[in-house]
Amino acid sequence: MDFTSLVSLGTEVGKVINRVLDRLPSFEQKKFLEFVKFEKAYQEEILRADSDTDDLVLWRYRRELLLNTIVKEIVNAKK
């Protein structure tokens, strides 16, 4: 996939996500945006050249816990 197609796809996905967020109540929107901010901070931290190994382990643990909690809530909501 070339760069132009990738940017176009990213733009379209962003539009879809925005439409989904518009349908969520404001509390859920805020929580989702907090998750997105956490993911962004996590990605920035693991890409830093001077990252501390202990901090990276802690970040990874927190991310796994967060994702496991999200999956558990999705599974429970479908029951």
VENLINZI-V877266 format. One record per residue. PSI is psi in whole degrees, -180 to 180 (* if undefined). BURIAL is I if it has 16 or more other ideal C-beta (glycine too) atoms within 10 Angstrom, else O. Layout:
# VENLINZI-V877266
((PSI & BURIAL) (PSI & BURIAL))
This chain:
# VENLINZI-V877266
((127 & O) (170 & O) (-44 & O) (-43 & O) (-39 & O) (-44 & O) (-42 & O) (-44 & O) (-45 & O) (-39 & O) (-45 & O) (-42 & O) (-41 & O) (-40 & O) (-42 & O) (-46 & O) (-41 & O) (-40 & O) (-39 & O) (-44 & O) (-35 & O) (-27 & O) (-16 & O) (146 & O) (156 & O) (-34 & O) (-46 & O) (-36 & O) (-46 & O) (-42 & O) (-41 & O) (-42 & O) (-34 & O) (-41 & O) (-44 & O) (-42 & O) (-41 & O) (-45 & O) (-42 & O) (-45 & O) (-39 & O) (-48 & I) (-42 & O) (-40 & O) (-43 & I) (-18 & O) (-10 & O) (137 & O) (-29 & O) (26 & O) (141 & O) (133 & O) (-43 & O) (-40 & O) (-40 & O) (-40 & O) (-43 & O) (-45 & O) (-46 & I) (-41 & O) (-47 & O) (-40 & O) (-45 & I) (-43 & O) (-44 & O) (-48 & O) (-40 & O) (-39 & O) (-43 & O) (-47 & O) (-42 & O) (-43 & O) (-38 & O) (-44 & O) (-44 & O) (-33 & O) (-27 & O) (-11 & O) (* & O))
